Amino acid sequence: MHKIQEIDAYILGLIYTYCHNETLDKFMIFITTLGNMGAIWIVIGISCLLFRISRKIGIEILISLIIGALLGNLTIKPLVGRVRPFYIVPDISLLIPEPYGYSFPSGHALSSFAASTVIFLNNKKLGVITLILASIIAFSRLYLYVHYPSDVLVGAFLGIIVGIFSKYILERSHKLKI
């Protein structure tokens, strides 16, 4: 675990030192805001519910977000209790308000990859676009120094698993006529 922490700190240091500029700062603040509490994905999920053709996708997205929140925010984060990187390096000047709670896993990455995986499994072209957005949202958490790379990677991995599972649950319930 100590080696992972060292690698995490090294990567964050590189991003913080070499990637920051005023334009990218504003862009990353905007991008991370889209992912706050899964907002963009909730909007997409609810929008899908409005149309018969996409209703199933909307349900799958919302199921994935609920499972993701229960798994990541309410279960894993309190169990692991990993403090955010800006507490470890206190001279970092945050560009956003301090996020609540623990760092591991990244909720932004988990919700983004859960929803975009659902979309990808239903529509490859739209799914690629949403997976790119999910990746940018996940990277914004590193850029803004509020997550470690391992937080984001595990969040993305869990999100993909949750997205696949959510699609499976809905398809299984339709076959059983639940």
Residue pairs with C-beta under 8 A, 6 or more apart in sequence:
4 150
5 148
7 149
7 150
8 85
8 148
8 149
8 150
9 85
9 88
9 89
9 148
11 142
11 149
12 85
12 142
12 145
12 148
12 149
15 142
15 143
16 92
16 145
19 143
20 143
24 143
25 95
28 95
28 139
28 140
28 143
28 144
29 95
29 96
29 140
29 144
31 136
31 137
31 140
32 96
32 108
32 137
32 140
32 141
32 144
33 39
33 96
34 40
34 133
34 137
35 41
35 108
35 111
35 112
35 137
35 140
36 108
38 65
38 68
38 69
38 107
38 111
38 112
38 115
40 133
40 137
41 61
41 65
41 111
41 112
41 114
41 115
41 116
42 62
42 65
44 58
44 61
44 115
44 119
44 130
45 58
45 59
45 61
45 62
45 65
45 115
46 58
46 62
47 54
47 58
48 54
48 55
48 57
48 58
48 61
49 55
49 58
49 59
49 62
50 58
56 122
56 170
57 118
57 119
57 122
57 123
59 170
60 118
60 122
60 163
60 166
60 167
60 170
61 114
61 115
61 118
61 119
61 166
63 166
63 169
63 170
64 114
64 115
64 117
64 118
64 159
64 162
64 163
64 165
64 166
65 111
65 114
65 115
67 114
67 162
67 165
67 166
68 107
68 110
68 111
68 114
68 158
68 159
68 162
69 107
69 111
71 110
71 158
71 162
72 105
72 107
72 110
72 111
72 155
72 158
73 101
73 107
76 104
76 105
76 158
77 101
77 102
77 103
77 104
77 105
77 107
78 102
80 102
80 104
81 102
82 102
82 103
82 104
82 148
82 151
83 102
83 103
84 98
84 99
84 102
84 103
84 146
84 147
85 92
85 103
85 145
85 146
85 147
85 148
86 92
86 94
86 98
86 145
86 146
89 145
92 145
94 144
94 145
94 146
95 144
96 144
96 146
98 146
99 146
103 146
103 147
103 148
103 151
104 148
104 150
104 151
104 154
105 151
105 152
105 154
105 155
105 158
106 138
106 141
106 147
106 151
106 152
106 154
106 155
106 156
107 155
108 137
108 138
108 140
108 141
108 147
108 155
109 134
109 137
109 138
109 141
109 147
109 151
109 152
109 153
109 155
109 156
109 159
110 155
110 156
110 158
110 159
110 162
111 159
112 133
112 134
112 137
112 138
112 156
112 159
113 131
113 134
113 138
113 155
113 156
113 157
113 158
113 159
113 160
113 163
114 158
114 159
114 160
114 162
114 163
114 166
115 130
115 134
115 159
115 163
116 127
116 130
116 131
116 133
116 134
116 159
116 163
117 127
117 131
117 159
117 160
117 162
117 163
117 164
118 163
118 166
118 167
119 126
119 127
119 130
120 126
120 127
120 128
120 130
120 131
120 163
121 127
121 163
121 164
121 167
122 167
134 156
134 159
135 156
138 152
138 155
138 156
139 152
141 147
141 151
141 152
142 148
142 149
142 152
147 155
